[in-house]
């Protein structure tokens, strides 16, 4: 157990380099490890300056961003997805404060306080970080654990609007801090993910599924079956991406997610309309054979776009499972082929690479087209996340990385191509 002073000293001495390397130096370079160490030192120093914790037991915590790998818009139909935690994360230094209040200072944002004697949802906190803290604490208390106040200083490398899910990273981070200080580490990664989803649904006000939180909390590549959303089947697809000869790039197309609510809602509505034709609520409950035999009638009843989107669901649901199987078998070539097929299906069938409300803005199709030219026959490339605007995802061979990044940034602007790694650990105590 460390005080803040001893934590800082041991970090400076390199005593925690191995723990940091497993999260942040996945390319094996000394420069990556040095940067990780300097960042950890900065967080502890900033925490010390902000809160003056004295001899309170202090620790470092991480809540990673997540990337969707397979199963584009399959989760809301109770299907399968494949996602993974990445090495962009929220890193916090935290310590108990002996008070009935949680105090959080996130770098670049105003400080927040959540008093533990009043954990009901507050309307004035909706869509804000305080709502997530309050919601996570309330659920932990509801599960029977005694709460205690803590202070935390947080810094983040999770890109805003990147599809890496900063809210899930934040919920996972707060969940791990409470698990360490209040729950004797009794909450597992799946429980922490469910707590995060509860906070986001009930307190923050966003009716999200569980994929984001699972991807952040569990770690590595994670296969999820949402047949029962309240109790999804979660299985790690263990694979060492650092040995694949490829790196993961998330490319910001500089297009805005604003005013796209109707586009996202239309996907759910149209898939639901196809399911309703068979008297079901979700496509997962409609046998594919029944769907295919009814195609002529479905075109008349629901429209062609709804039929195409349902077709994407069935195909991408299978692909998400097959991708996980390919990784478990170490067949990375098969995995890449499936990622490419998912990208084509998203563009042609799901139709979520541009918005019909703003046809002049087709940044994602342009980026995908140029990205494919830069990759040639190698690697894989697809829309990332919900689509219509935002980011694309590419698995790029190491020998093509510099030319790919240069080409993407020539098209979209400097700093738009971000190199990430699938990290093997999800939300965690980094150093205690």
Secondary structure, DSSP 4 states (H G I P E B T S, - for coil): -B-HHHHHHHHHTTTTHHHHHHHH-TT--HHHHHHHHHHHHHHHHHHHHHH--TTS-EEEEEEEEEEEEE-TT-GGGT-EEEEEEEEEEEEEEEEE-SSSEEEEEETTS--EEEETT--S--GGGTTSHHHHHHHHHHHHHHTTPPP--EEEEEEE-PPTTSSS-HHHHHHHHHHHHHHHHHSTT---HHHHHHHHHHIIIIII-----SHHHHHHHH-SEEEEE-SSGGG-EEEE----GGGTTEEEEEEE-----TT-HHHHHHHHHHHHHHHHHTT-SSGGGS-HHHHHHTHHHHHHHH-HHHHHHHHHHHHHHHHHHHHHHHHHTT-HHHHHHHHHHHHHHIIIII--SS-GGGTT--HHHHHHHHHHHHHTTSSEEEE-TT-SSSEEEEEEEGGGHHHHHHHHHHHH-TT-EEEE-B-S--SEEEE-
